[in-house]
Each structure stands twice: as C-alpha cells, then as structure tokens.
Amino acid sequence: MVAVAAPPRIEGEGTSESTWQHWLGATPCAELSMAQALAPSQRLVVVAPHPDDEVLACGALVALHAARGGEVVFVAVTDGEASHGGLCLPDRRGLALQRREERLRGLARLGIAHPQVHTLALPDGDVQAHGGLLWGWLLWFLRPRDVVVSTWEGDGHPDHDSTGRVTQGACLRMGCRFLAAPVWMWHWAVPADARVPWHRLRRLALDADACGRKQAALSAHVSQLTPRSASLGAVLGRSLLARAAWPHEYFFV
C-alpha cells in the first residue's frame, strides 16, 4: 500500500513573518516584471475561490494592470458563505450578500469602479464536487490570449486547491497563460519545504501605490477581519495580513 501524504494543516498563526522575510531575503527568486506578466492589451482574468481571494492572490497585479487601462475580469467561484461555521440558512445567505458587497468595495479601492464580476455561486467548501461546472464555464469564457490568475492547486484549502487545479486545466486546454498564486501556502509551509515547487516561483515587484491599494482593498472585507464569534477569531489573522503587505506578489509559473 502506498502511503498518502496528509493534507497541510491551516491552524494557528503559521510560519512567522520574520522567518519568511529572512529566508526570502537570502534565497534567489526569479523576477516577474509587468511586461513579462501580461501586455496592456491582454485581458486579466482572476478566478477567486472566495471573496477576498482576488485581493490576497493578486490585488496589486490587478491594480497595476487597471492603472494602465488594462481589462480585468473576475470569476467569483463561491460567495464565501461558510466562512463563519455552522450558521443557519438565512444567516449564510446574509453573509453571502455581505461578502459580495465587500468584494465590490474592495475592487473599487483597487481602481476598478465598475468591475466585471461573473458570479458562479458554487457551494463554499465544496468546490471539488462541482468542479465540472467550473470547468465547463471556463472553457466557454476564456480566450487564448487571456492571462489567468487563480490560487495554487497545492495551497492547502480544499476550495483553493480545486479551483486552482480546474483553472489550470482549462488554461492548458484554451492556450491561456496561467499564474498560480500561493495564499495559505505561506501559512503551513516552511522555508525550503519539499512540498513546494520553489523552482517555479516568481516574484512581481510592487510600487507604493499598488501596495496601498491592495491594503485598502483588503480592509473592505470586514467580515473576515473581525472575530466570527466569542470563541472564533477572524479568518484573516495577523500573519496573513502581514504577508499581504509584502512589497512583492508571488506566483508559480
């Protein structure tokens, strides 16, 4: 029998900010310029498992592309209605509506006043079971010259993994360029972690305006920044927020 590796555990504060800063500062990483990432004439398609993932994964890239007049389109895979645990159905629906509104406020802060958001409303926490719907929709929607960003298929959250895997497959089928963004990976991984394809990692340098817009966009997601209950803290903890303030965004290519 072949042993199956246990999935990464996302709990606690994760690997510290100082640990990553020290290792990343001492470890060469190939640069990814905006010119290499996508041309101003190309459409940037962001496939986000949950509201706020478009900011965490590539908020600054979105701001940079929008600032030069590039087209950005967002695919909202779920509404994130399961982020607060066992809510009753009316409360889950209310949270979904709140998170849709938070997304729009966040995108406006990235410099997109009238965002193109295609809402699929797949069940939060169960994207894998509905991957066929996402696959079919992407094959219908994507164009060969698109540059597509989604979460990395090994990110550690089941919705991130499934969304990334399906999106990457659709990009291969359609001939699109795909950039996979690590979000939760930084939480459970450690420097030089053998589970991570570091040789594929590229970093995009950000200017002060793009960094500021990313921070402002993330602050719009109030439901994820405040404690969920007396016993559950915020979804977005201190370590994740610190990583979102880095002067680079990272992608697997």
Phi, psi and omega in degrees: 000135179272128179289137178258127181295139177291144179293154178300148179259126177255099181204160180065203181269348177075189180297135190290155176301316182295324178298313180294318182298318180295314184289316180295326178292334183259355185247122179300140176219129182297139181277149174236112179273163176300323179298325178283328184290307179193151178277155178304332182278350182274149177275130174263121179248122181250118181256105188253123178300321182223157170302137184096340180292331177295331178280312182297321184284316190202033182303320181289321175301317177300313181298318180295317181291318179296324182295334179262013175088011180285153179276133177233132179233141183243136175249111181269100186291312175232170176264002177069028186287350183260009186292340184253021175078215191281065176279154173289164186304313179299322179290323176298318178295320178296320178295320178300316178295319178299317183289329173297317179293321177298320178301312182297319177296320179296317181294325176299323180287342173278355179103017181242096186289325183233075186291146172270105181241122177257111187265117180267333177056041172290158184295126177297129181091355184223036180297324182304318182290344182242022182299330179297323178294316178297316180302309181296319180295317180295320178297327177286326191268323189287152176242151185302329183272000180296148164253124189243132176241134170213185179283153180292142184291348176251022190296332176110343173261131187303322179290322177297315182297312183294316180298315179297318182295314181293318181295318178298317179298319179294323178294320176299318180294321187267351180082021179274154171279137183238130174243124183256121185261125171282130177243294179279346179306319181297340182282310187265337182282168174231160179308137180064020180305127183292345180279354187248131179279073185301331182294343179265358186280134175232151179238138180254119179287140185244146174271172186297324181294315180296320177298316180296320179294322179297316179296318179296321179295318180295326180293345177288342185270067186299323183298334182264351184256353180246152180306139182282332180196183179295335183251347181244127179282189179291149177297316181267101182276181185299318183294317180294320179295323178296320179293327179292345179265002179300149178279014175222154165246145186244142180219144168272130181242000000 
